[in-house]
Amino acid sequence: MSNLKITQIKSVISEKQNQRDTLRTLGLKKIGQSVVREDRPEVLGMIRTVAHLVTVEEVD
């Protein structure tokens, strides 16, 4: 499986609580912070929930 680099690009202020929780579950706390996660269905679902707050790149 490949890995995904997820970077937070927008603030969670004025976002719904479930979106804030999803970002925290992914490991993102600040704008500009990046994490690398495995390309799994669970992670893809979380990314879909907060797609307007993050950018995603595929890394090896």
All heavy atoms as TSV, in Angstrom:
chain	resi	resn	atom	element	x	y	z
A	1	MET	N	N	0.835	-1.193	0.000
A	1	MET	CA	C	0.000	0.000	0.000
A	1	MET	C	C	0.873	1.247	0.000
A	1	MET	O	O	1.961	1.253	0.553
A	1	MET	CB	C	-0.881	0.030	1.238
A	1	MET	CG	C	-2.034	-0.897	1.200
A	1	MET	SD	S	-3.164	-0.512	2.550
A	1	MET	CE	C	-4.508	-1.528	2.054
A	2	SER	N	N	0.352	2.288	-0.579
A	2	SER	CA	C	1.091	3.544	-0.598
A	2	SER	C	C	0.737	4.373	0.626
A	2	SER	O	O	-0.169	4.044	1.384
A	2	SER	CB	C	0.763	4.313	-1.876
A	2	SER	OG	O	-0.601	4.626	-1.909
A	3	ASN	N	N	1.467	5.438	0.789
A	3	ASN	CA	C	1.226	6.343	1.905
A	3	ASN	C	C	0.708	7.671	1.383
A	3	ASN	O	O	0.977	8.061	0.250
A	3	ASN	CB	C	2.515	6.575	2.696
A	3	ASN	CG	C	2.913	5.348	3.468
A	3	ASN	OD1	O	2.084	4.631	3.970
A	3	ASN	ND2	N	4.209	5.107	3.547
A	4	LEU	N	N	-0.038	8.364	2.225
A	4	LEU	CA	C	-0.580	9.673	1.886
A	4	LEU	C	C	-0.031	10.712	2.845
A	4	LEU	O	O	-0.020	10.500	4.057
A	4	LEU	CB	C	-2.106	9.657	1.988
A	4	LEU	CG	C	-2.847	8.677	1.088
A	4	LEU	CD1	C	-4.323	8.654	1.451
A	4	LEU	CD2	C	-2.658	9.032	-0.363
A	5	LYS	N	N	0.419	11.828	2.301
A	5	LYS	CA	C	0.846	12.958	3.124
A	5	LYS	C	C	-0.325	13.931	3.184
A	5	LYS	O	O	-0.765	14.447	2.163
A	5	LYS	CB	C	2.065	13.639	2.515
A	5	LYS	CG	C	2.556	14.817	3.311
A	5	LYS	CD	C	3.764	15.448	2.653
A	5	LYS	CE	C	4.227	16.660	3.424
A	5	LYS	NZ	N	5.311	17.349	2.713
A	6	ILE	N	N	-0.821	14.162	4.398
A	6	ILE	CA	C	-1.991	15.008	4.609
A	6	ILE	C	C	-1.533	16.275	5.302
A	6	ILE	O	O	-0.889	16.210	6.356
A	6	ILE	CB	C	-3.034	14.276	5.468
A	6	ILE	CG1	C	-3.339	12.905	4.864
A	6	ILE	CG2	C	-4.301	15.100	5.600
A	6	ILE	CD1	C	-3.985	11.951	5.822
A	7	THR	N	N	-1.846	17.431	4.728
A	7	THR	CA	C	-1.436	18.720	5.271
A	7	THR	C	C	-2.670	19.575	5.532
A	7	THR	O	O	-3.507	19.733	4.651
A	7	THR	CB	C	-0.516	19.464	4.277
A	7	THR	OG1	O	0.584	18.612	3.945
A	7	THR	CG2	C	-0.006	20.759	4.878
A	8	GLN	N	N	-2.750	20.122	6.742
A	8	GLN	CA	C	-3.864	21.015	7.071
A	8	GLN	C	C	-3.590	22.382	6.468
A	8	GLN	O	O	-2.515	22.955	6.665
A	8	GLN	CB	C	-4.030	21.125	8.584
A	8	GLN	CG	C	-5.207	21.972	8.996
A	8	GLN	CD	C	-5.414	22.008	10.504
A	8	GLN	OE1	O	-4.855	21.210	11.229
A	8	GLN	NE2	N	-6.215	22.948	10.951
A	9	ILE	N	N	-4.566	22.922	5.725
A	9	ILE	CA	C	-4.359	24.211	5.063
A	9	ILE	C	C	-5.317	25.292	5.554
A	9	ILE	O	O	-5.128	26.459	5.241
A	9	ILE	CB	C	-4.486	24.089	3.532
A	9	ILE	CG1	C	-5.837	23.517	3.154
A	9	ILE	CG2	C	-3.356	23.276	2.953
A	9	ILE	CD1	C	-6.184	23.672	1.694
A	10	LYS	N	N	-6.345	24.893	6.314
A	10	LYS	CA	C	-7.311	25.875	6.814
A	10	LYS	C	C	-7.570	25.640	8.294
A	10	LYS	O	O	-7.365	24.552	8.809
A	10	LYS	CB	C	-8.629	25.786	6.048
A	10	LYS	CG	C	-8.551	26.322	4.643
A	10	LYS	CD	C	-9.925	26.471	4.067
A	10	LYS	CE	C	-9.854	27.143	2.708
A	10	LYS	NZ	N	-11.188	27.326	2.145
A	11	SER	N	N	-8.089	26.663	8.942
A	11	SER	CA	C	-8.394	26.614	10.357
A	11	SER	C	C	-9.680	25.841	10.622
A	11	SER	O	O	-10.570	25.770	9.775
A	11	SER	CB	C	-8.545	28.037	10.889
A	11	SER	OG	O	-9.008	28.031	12.206
A	12	VAL	N	N	-9.790	25.296	11.830
A	12	VAL	CA	C	-11.000	24.577	12.224
A	12	VAL	C	C	-12.012	25.495	12.907
A	12	VAL	O	O	-13.093	25.052	13.261
A	12	VAL	CB	C	-10.683	23.390	13.159
A	12	VAL	CG1	C	-9.870	22.356	12.431
A	12	VAL	CG2	C	-9.985	23.859	14.413
A	13	ILE	N	N	-11.666	26.759	13.062
A	13	ILE	CA	C	-12.606	27.708	13.658
A	13	ILE	C	C	-13.846	27.782	12.775
A	13	ILE	O	O	-13.750	27.832	11.555
A	13	ILE	CB	C	-11.955	29.104	13.795
A	13	ILE	CG1	C	-10.817	29.038	14.789
A	13	ILE	CG2	C	-12.985	30.145	14.211
A	13	ILE	CD1	C	-10.013	30.309	14.877
A	14	SER	N	N	-14.975	27.735	13.381
A	14	SER	CA	C	-16.298	27.777	12.745
A	14	SER	C	C	-16.632	26.509	11.958
A	14	SER	O	O	-17.562	26.522	11.164
A	14	SER	CB	C	-16.476	29.008	11.852
A	14	SER	OG	O	-15.815	28.847	10.621
A	15	GLU	N	N	-15.878	25.442	12.169
A	15	GLU	CA	C	-16.214	24.163	11.546
A	15	GLU	C	C	-16.995	23.311	12.538
A	15	GLU	O	O	-16.959	23.554	13.740
A	15	GLU	CB	C	-14.943	23.411	11.112
A	15	GLU	CG	C	-14.119	24.140	10.072
A	15	GLU	CD	C	-14.853	24.360	8.757
A	15	GLU	OE1	O	-15.757	23.559	8.417
A	15	GLU	OE2	O	-14.533	25.333	8.072
A	16	LYS	N	N	-17.689	22.313	12.042
A	16	LYS	CA	C	-18.486	21.440	12.898
A	16	LYS	C	C	-17.581	20.607	13.806
A	16	LYS	O	O	-16.431	20.317	13.456
A	16	LYS	CB	C	-19.343	20.511	12.046
A	16	LYS	CG	C	-20.398	21.249	11.258
A	16	LYS	CD	C	-21.203	20.283	10.430
A	16	LYS	CE	C	-22.243	21.035	9.614
A	16	LYS	NZ	N	-22.966	20.143	8.711
A	17	GLN	N	N	-18.114	20.188	14.933
A	17	GLN	CA	C	-17.335	19.439	15.919
A	17	GLN	C	C	-16.812	18.133	15.337
A	17	GLN	O	O	-15.684	17.738	15.614
A	17	GLN	CB	C	-18.167	19.172	17.176
A	17	GLN	CG	C	-17.371	18.545	18.304
A	17	GLN	CD	C	-16.248	19.434	18.814
A	17	GLN	OE1	O	-16.445	20.626	19.023
A	17	GLN	NE2	N	-15.076	18.868	19.010
A	18	ASN	N	N	-17.607	17.434	14.518
A	18	ASN	CA	C	-17.122	16.168	13.973
A	18	ASN	C	C	-15.933	16.376	13.039
A	18	ASN	O	O	-15.041	15.521	12.971
A	18	ASN	CB	C	-18.245	15.406	13.258
A	18	ASN	CG	C	-18.668	16.054	11.972
A	18	ASN	OD1	O	-18.810	17.279	11.900
A	18	ASN	ND2	N	-18.897	15.252	10.947
A	19	GLN	N	N	-15.863	17.519	12.353
A	19	GLN	CA	C	-14.723	17.808	11.492
A	19	GLN	C	C	-13.489	18.125	12.327
A	19	GLN	O	O	-12.381	17.698	11.993
A	19	GLN	CB	C	-15.052	18.955	10.552
A	19	GLN	CG	C	-16.133	18.581	9.553
A	19	GLN	CD	C	-16.627	19.741	8.741
A	19	GLN	OE1	O	-16.352	20.906	9.054
A	19	GLN	NE2	N	-17.365	19.442	7.685
A	20	ARG	N	N	-13.664	18.830	13.426
A	20	ARG	CA	C	-12.547	19.101	14.340
A	20	ARG	C	C	-11.999	17.792	14.902
A	20	ARG	O	O	-10.786	17.581	14.970
A	20	ARG	CB	C	-13.002	19.981	15.502
A	20	ARG	CG	C	-13.407	21.373	15.104
A	20	ARG	CD	C	-13.885	22.132	16.317
A	20	ARG	NE	N	-14.472	23.400	15.931
A	20	ARG	CZ	C	-14.479	24.465	16.705
A	20	ARG	NH1	N	-13.969	24.412	17.912
A	20	ARG	NH2	N	-15.020	25.579	16.292
A	21	ASP	N	N	-12.914	16.908	15.306
A	21	ASP	CA	C	-12.509	15.615	15.859
A	21	ASP	C	C	-11.782	14.768	14.818
A	21	ASP	O	O	-10.811	14.072	15.139
A	21	ASP	CB	C	-13.724	14.854	16.392
A	21	ASP	CG	C	-14.374	15.549	17.578
A	21	ASP	OD1	O	-13.713	16.397	18.212
A	21	ASP	OD2	O	-15.547	15.247	17.861
A	22	THR	N	N	-12.235	14.830	13.582
A	22	THR	CA	C	-11.603	14.057	12.515
A	22	THR	C	C	-10.175	14.531	12.274
A	22	THR	O	O	-9.257	13.713	12.127
A	22	THR	CB	C	-12.428	14.170	11.215
A	22	THR	OG1	O	-13.744	13.678	11.474
A	22	THR	CG2	C	-11.800	13.365	10.102
A	23	LEU	N	N	-9.964	15.837	12.245
A	23	LEU	CA	C	-8.603	16.354	12.075
A	23	LEU	C	C	-7.709	15.906	13.221
A	23	LEU	O	O	-6.563	15.521	13.013
A	23	LEU	CB	C	-8.603	17.884	11.992
A	23	LEU	CG	C	-8.931	18.496	10.645
A	23	LEU	CD1	C	-8.888	20.005	10.741
A	23	LEU	CD2	C	-7.967	18.025	9.583
A	24	ARG	N	N	-8.236	15.955	14.439
A	24	ARG	CA	C	-7.452	15.545	15.603
A	24	ARG	C	C	-7.111	14.052	15.513
A	24	ARG	O	O	-6.006	13.632	15.823
A	24	ARG	CB	C	-8.240	15.851	16.882
A	24	ARG	CG	C	-7.504	15.572	18.165
A	24	ARG	CD	C	-6.185	16.324	18.229
A	24	ARG	NE	N	-6.390	17.748	18.338
A	24	ARG	CZ	C	-5.990	18.490	19.355
A	24	ARG	NH1	N	-5.346	17.939	20.358
A	24	ARG	NH2	N	-6.219	19.773	19.370
A	25	THR	N	N	-8.057	13.249	15.043
A	25	THR	CA	C	-7.825	11.810	14.888
A	25	THR	C	C	-6.744	11.540	13.847
A	25	THR	O	O	-5.939	10.617	14.005
A	25	THR	CB	C	-9.134	11.104	14.478
A	25	THR	OG1	O	-10.118	11.367	15.469
A	25	THR	CG2	C	-8.940	9.614	14.348
A	26	LEU	N	N	-6.720	12.343	12.798
A	26	LEU	CA	C	-5.669	12.205	11.791
A	26	LEU	C	C	-4.308	12.638	12.338
A	26	LEU	O	O	-3.278	12.294	11.774
A	26	LEU	CB	C	-6.007	13.038	10.554
A	26	LEU	CG	C	-7.084	12.469	9.639
A	26	LEU	CD1	C	-7.510	13.516	8.616
A	26	LEU	CD2	C	-6.593	11.223	8.946
A	27	GLY	N	N	-4.299	13.407	13.423
A	27	GLY	CA	C	-3.046	13.863	14.020
A	27	GLY	C	C	-2.693	15.286	13.664
A	27	GLY	O	O	-1.556	15.717	13.866
A	28	LEU	N	N	-3.646	16.045	13.152
A	28	LEU	CA	C	-3.385	17.431	12.748
A	28	LEU	C	C	-3.917	18.391	13.796
A	28	LEU	O	O	-5.053	18.279	14.230
A	28	LEU	CB	C	-4.056	17.711	11.398
A	28	LEU	CG	C	-3.520	16.879	10.245
A	28	LEU	CD1	C	-4.412	17.023	9.033
A	28	LEU	CD2	C	-2.102	17.268	9.912
A	29	LYS	N	N	-3.054	19.350	14.193
A	29	LYS	CA	C	-3.433	20.309	15.220
A	29	LYS	C	C	-3.297	21.749	14.759
A	29	LYS	O	O	-3.954	22.628	15.290
A	29	LYS	CB	C	-2.572	20.110	16.470
A	29	LYS	CG	C	-2.718	18.741	17.081
A	29	LYS	CD	C	-1.761	18.565	18.227
A	29	LYS	CE	C	-1.819	17.143	18.755
A	29	LYS	NZ	N	-0.795	16.885	19.739
A	30	LYS	N	N	-2.411	22.005	13.789
A	30	LYS	CA	C	-2.143	23.377	13.365
A	30	LYS	C	C	-2.150	23.490	11.848
A	30	LYS	O	O	-1.884	22.514	11.143
A	30	LYS	CB	C	-0.746	23.809	13.813
A	30	LYS	CG	C	-0.497	23.849	15.280
A	30	LYS	CD	C	0.812	24.571	15.510
A	30	LYS	CE	C	1.735	23.772	16.388
A	30	LYS	NZ	N	3.000	24.427	16.594
A	31	ILE	N	N	-2.397	24.684	11.371
A	31	ILE	CA	C	-2.304	24.953	9.939
A	31	ILE	C	C	-0.847	24.761	9.514
A	31	ILE	O	O	0.079	25.202	10.186
A	31	ILE	CB	C	-2.773	26.387	9.627
A	31	ILE	CG1	C	-4.240	26.531	9.969
A	31	ILE	CG2	C	-2.526	26.733	8.154
A	31	ILE	CD1	C	-4.752	27.953	9.858
A	32	GLY	N	N	-0.647	24.070	8.401
A	32	GLY	CA	C	0.693	23.825	7.887
A	32	GLY	C	C	1.311	22.526	8.379
A	32	GLY	O	O	2.337	22.102	7.859
A	33	GLN	N	N	0.699	21.893	9.353
A	33	GLN	CA	C	1.221	20.641	9.883
A	33	GLN	C	C	0.883	19.500	8.920
A	33	GLN	O	O	-0.195	19.484	8.325
A	33	GLN	CB	C	0.624	20.350	11.256
A	33	GLN	CG	C	1.178	19.109	11.913
A	33	GLN	CD	C	0.576	18.875	13.289
A	33	GLN	OE1	O	-0.349	19.560	13.702
A	33	GLN	NE2	N	1.103	17.901	13.989
A	34	SER	N	N	1.826	18.560	8.759
A	34	SER	CA	C	1.619	17.421	7.871
A	34	SER	C	C	1.808	16.118	8.625
A	34	SER	O	O	2.607	16.048	9.562
A	34	SER	CB	C	2.615	17.451	6.716
A	34	SER	OG	O	2.419	18.595	5.934
A	35	VAL	N	N	1.075	15.106	8.208
A	35	VAL	CA	C	1.241	13.750	8.732
A	35	VAL	C	C	1.227	12.790	7.557
A	35	VAL	O	O	0.674	13.081	6.503
A	35	VAL	CB	C	0.123	13.366	9.737
A	35	VAL	CG1	C	0.222	14.176	11.000
A	35	VAL	CG2	C	-1.244	13.492	9.124
A	36	VAL	N	N	1.852	11.634	7.741
A	36	VAL	CA	C	1.848	10.594	6.717
A	36	VAL	C	C	1.042	9.430	7.261
A	36	VAL	O	O	1.311	8.936	8.357
A	36	VAL	CB	C	3.286	10.159	6.363
A	36	VAL	CG1	C	3.255	9.016	5.369
A	36	VAL	CG2	C	4.072	11.337	5.814
A	37	ARG	N	N	0.048	9.016	6.509
A	37	ARG	CA	C	-0.827	7.914	6.906
A	37	ARG	C	C	-0.895	6.904	5.768
A	37	ARG	O	O	-0.736	7.249	4.596
A	37	ARG	CB	C	-2.241	8.419	7.214
A	37	ARG	CG	C	-2.324	9.339	8.398
A	37	ARG	CD	C	-2.254	8.549	9.699
A	37	ARG	NE	N	-2.293	9.435	10.844
A	37	ARG	CZ	C	-1.238	9.727	11.592
A	37	ARG	NH1	N	-0.069	9.214	11.304
A	37	ARG	NH2	N	-1.348	10.526	12.628
A	38	GLU	N	N	-1.191	5.654	6.126
A	38	GLU	CA	C	-1.342	4.600	5.148
A	38	GLU	C	C	-2.619	4.818	4.336
A	38	GLU	O	O	-3.611	5.324	4.845
A	38	GLU	CB	C	-1.425	3.261	5.878
A	38	GLU	CG	C	-0.797	2.120	5.133
A	38	GLU	CD	C	-0.790	0.868	5.974
A	38	GLU	OE1	O	-0.007	0.818	6.939
A	38	GLU	OE2	O	-1.577	-0.039	5.649
A	39	ASP	N	N	-2.592	4.424	3.078
A	39	ASP	CA	C	-3.746	4.567	2.185
A	39	ASP	C	C	-4.741	3.448	2.483
A	39	ASP	O	O	-4.723	2.395	1.859
A	39	ASP	CB	C	-3.269	4.502	0.731
A	39	ASP	CG	C	-4.379	4.789	-0.252
A	39	ASP	OD1	O	-5.487	5.098	0.194
A	39	ASP	OD2	O	-4.122	4.699	-1.466
A	40	ARG	N	N	-5.616	3.693	3.464
A	40	ARG	CA	C	-6.602	2.702	3.893
A	40	ARG	C	C	-7.999	3.300	3.776
A	40	ARG	O	O	-8.157	4.518	3.801
A	40	ARG	CB	C	-6.347	2.293	5.349
A	40	ARG	CG	C	-4.997	1.636	5.577
A	40	ARG	CD	C	-4.770	1.329	7.044
A	40	ARG	NE	N	-5.911	0.723	7.686
A	40	ARG	CZ	C	-6.101	-0.598	7.821
A	40	ARG	NH1	N	-5.214	-1.425	7.341
A	40	ARG	NH2	N	-7.166	-1.069	8.434
A	41	PRO	N	N	-9.018	2.455	3.672
A	41	PRO	CA	C	-10.391	2.975	3.544
A	41	PRO	C	C	-10.802	3.885	4.704
A	41	PRO	O	O	-11.498	4.879	4.495
A	41	PRO	CB	C	-11.250	1.708	3.526
A	41	PRO	CG	C	-10.339	0.638	3.057
A	41	PRO	CD	C	-8.969	1.005	3.551
A	42	GLU	N	N	-10.354	3.577	5.926
A	42	GLU	CA	C	-10.711	4.398	7.078
A	42	GLU	C	C	-10.130	5.805	6.944
A	42	GLU	O	O	-10.804	6.800	7.222
A	42	GLU	CB	C	-10.207	3.768	8.382
A	42	GLU	CG	C	-10.755	2.397	8.667
A	42	GLU	CD	C	-9.956	1.272	8.022
A	42	GLU	OE1	O	-8.862	1.542	7.467
A	42	GLU	OE2	O	-10.433	0.133	8.047
A	43	VAL	N	N	-8.892	5.876	6.520
A	43	VAL	CA	C	-8.215	7.166	6.364
A	43	VAL	C	C	-8.845	7.948	5.216
A	43	VAL	O	O	-9.044	9.159	5.317
A	43	VAL	CB	C	-6.705	6.958	6.149
A	43	VAL	CG1	C	-6.016	8.280	5.844
A	43	VAL	CG2	C	-6.072	6.312	7.373
A	44	LEU	N	N	-9.171	7.268	4.128
A	44	LEU	CA	C	-9.799	7.953	2.997
A	44	LEU	C	C	-11.158	8.536	3.384
A	44	LEU	O	O	-11.520	9.629	2.941
A	44	LEU	CB	C	-9.953	6.994	1.819
A	44	LEU	CG	C	-8.644	6.528	1.185
A	44	LEU	CD1	C	-8.928	5.507	0.089
A	44	LEU	CD2	C	-7.833	7.683	0.650
A	45	GLY	N	N	-11.892	7.848	4.233
A	45	GLY	CA	C	-13.167	8.380	4.718
A	45	GLY	C	C	-12.974	9.617	5.565
A	45	GLY	O	O	-13.740	10.582	5.461
A	46	MET	N	N	-11.938	9.602	6.420
A	46	MET	CA	C	-11.654	10.785	7.238
A	46	MET	C	C	-11.250	11.964	6.353
A	46	MET	O	O	-11.675	13.095	6.586
A	46	MET	CB	C	-10.554	10.475	8.252
A	46	MET	CG	C	-10.991	9.598	9.381
A	46	MET	SD	S	-9.765	9.497	10.686
A	46	MET	CE	C	-8.919	8.009	10.217
A	47	ILE	N	N	-10.447	11.688	5.323
A	47	ILE	CA	C	-10.023	12.748	4.405
A	47	ILE	C	C	-11.231	13.334	3.692
A	47	ILE	O	O	-11.345	14.544	3.523
A	47	ILE	CB	C	-8.988	12.208	3.397
A	47	ILE	CG1	C	-7.676	11.897	4.117
A	47	ILE	CG2	C	-8.759	13.198	2.266
A	47	ILE	CD1	C	-6.674	11.143	3.279
A	48	ARG	N	N	-12.170	12.489	3.289
A	48	ARG	CA	C	-13.374	12.963	2.607
A	48	ARG	C	C	-14.181	13.901	3.505
A	48	ARG	O	O	-14.756	14.876	3.039
A	48	ARG	CB	C	-14.221	11.767	2.179
A	48	ARG	CG	C	-15.157	12.067	1.050
A	48	ARG	CD	C	-15.846	10.833	0.500
A	48	ARG	NE	N	-14.904	9.827	0.030
A	48	ARG	CZ	C	-14.824	8.567	0.527
A	48	ARG	NH1	N	-15.635	8.178	1.477
A	48	ARG	NH2	N	-13.953	7.720	0.040
A	49	THR	N	N	-14.193	13.609	4.804
A	49	THR	CA	C	-14.938	14.439	5.749
A	49	THR	C	C	-14.354	15.848	5.853
A	49	THR	O	O	-15.084	16.817	6.011
A	49	THR	CB	C	-14.933	13.778	7.144
A	49	THR	OG1	O	-15.524	12.484	7.040
A	49	THR	CG2	C	-15.707	14.604	8.150
A	50	VAL	N	N	-13.036	15.969	5.778
A	50	VAL	CA	C	-12.378	17.272	5.963
A	50	VAL	C	C	-11.629	17.715	4.699
A	50	VAL	O	O	-10.643	18.436	4.772
A	50	VAL	CB	C	-11.415	17.240	7.174
A	50	VAL	CG1	C	-12.177	17.071	8.457
A	50	VAL	CG2	C	-10.372	16.142	7.015
A	51	ALA	N	N	-12.127	17.308	3.538
A	51	ALA	CA	C	-11.427	17.580	2.273
A	51	ALA	C	C	-11.205	19.067	2.027
A	51	ALA	O	O	-10.209	19.453	1.413
A	51	ALA	CB	C	-12.210	16.971	1.112
A	52	HIS	N	N	-12.100	19.913	2.527
A	52	HIS	CA	C	-11.973	21.358	2.305
A	52	HIS	C	C	-10.944	21.995	3.245
A	52	HIS	O	O	-10.609	23.166	3.085
A	52	HIS	CB	C	-13.334	22.025	2.484
A	52	HIS	CG	C	-13.932	21.816	3.826
A	52	HIS	ND1	N	-14.404	20.589	4.261
A	52	HIS	CD2	C	-14.128	22.671	4.854
A	52	HIS	CE1	C	-14.870	20.720	5.495
A	52	HIS	NE2	N	-14.715	21.970	5.869
A	53	LEU	N	N	-10.422	21.237	4.202
A	53	LEU	CA	C	-9.454	21.768	5.168
A	53	LEU	C	C	-8.037	21.240	4.945
A	53	LEU	O	O	-7.100	21.723	5.583
A	53	LEU	CB	C	-9.890	21.397	6.596
A	53	LEU	CG	C	-11.253	21.887	7.047
A	53	LEU	CD1	C	-11.596	21.309	8.412
A	53	LEU	CD2	C	-11.304	23.392	7.072
A	54	VAL	N	N	-7.865	20.252	4.087
A	54	VAL	CA	C	-6.571	19.600	3.917
A	54	VAL	C	C	-6.206	19.449	2.443
A	54	VAL	O	O	-7.067	19.526	1.578
A	54	VAL	CB	C	-6.553	18.200	4.578
A	54	VAL	CG1	C	-6.787	18.288	6.066
A	54	VAL	CG2	C	-7.561	17.261	3.944
A	55	THR	N	N	-4.910	19.223	2.205
A	55	THR	CA	C	-4.438	18.781	0.892
A	55	THR	C	C	-3.817	17.412	1.091
A	55	THR	O	O	-3.276	17.107	2.152
A	55	THR	CB	C	-3.392	19.732	0.287
A	55	THR	OG1	O	-2.284	19.847	1.169
A	55	THR	CG2	C	-3.978	21.092	0.016
A	56	VAL	N	N	-3.886	16.594	0.047
A	56	VAL	CA	C	-3.395	15.216	0.130
A	56	VAL	C	C	-2.457	14.957	-1.041
A	56	VAL	O	O	-2.770	15.288	-2.182
A	56	VAL	CB	C	-4.562	14.218	0.097
A	56	VAL	CG1	C	-4.050	12.797	0.225
A	56	VAL	CG2	C	-5.554	14.531	1.202
A	57	GLU	N	N	-1.283	14.357	-0.742
A	57	GLU	CA	C	-0.339	13.946	-1.772
A	57	GLU	C	C	0.043	12.500	-1.517
A	57	GLU	O	O	0.082	12.064	-0.380
A	57	GLU	CB	C	0.958	14.767	-1.716
A	57	GLU	CG	C	0.833	16.218	-1.498
A	57	GLU	CD	C	2.174	16.856	-1.188
A	57	GLU	OE1	O	3.225	16.289	-1.520
A	57	GLU	OE2	O	2.143	17.938	-0.603
A	58	GLU	N	N	0.346	11.799	-2.586
A	58	GLU	CA	C	0.804	10.426	-2.442
A	58	GLU	C	C	2.320	10.433	-2.325
A	58	GLU	O	O	3.011	11.105	-3.105
A	58	GLU	CB	C	0.369	9.599	-3.659
A	58	GLU	CG	C	0.520	8.124	-3.430
A	58	GLU	CD	C	-0.159	7.316	-4.520
A	58	GLU	OE1	O	-1.178	7.765	-5.062
A	58	GLU	OE2	O	0.356	6.226	-4.809
A	59	VAL	N	N	2.856	9.712	-1.345
A	59	VAL	CA	C	4.301	9.605	-1.152
A	59	VAL	C	C	4.673	8.133	-1.087
A	59	VAL	O	O	3.836	7.279	-0.855
A	59	VAL	CB	C	4.777	10.332	0.127
A	59	VAL	CG1	C	4.573	11.812	0.004
A	59	VAL	CG2	C	4.082	9.796	1.356
A	60	ASP	N	N	5.962	7.853	-1.303
A	60	ASP	CA	C	6.425	6.462	-1.260
A	60	ASP	C	C	6.947	6.073	0.081
A	60	ASP	O	O	7.471	6.784	0.828
A	60	ASP	CB	C	7.513	6.249	-2.322
A	60	ASP	CG	C	6.927	6.398	-3.715
A	60	ASP	OD1	O	5.758	6.078	-3.907
A	60	ASP	OD2	O	7.678	6.832	-4.610
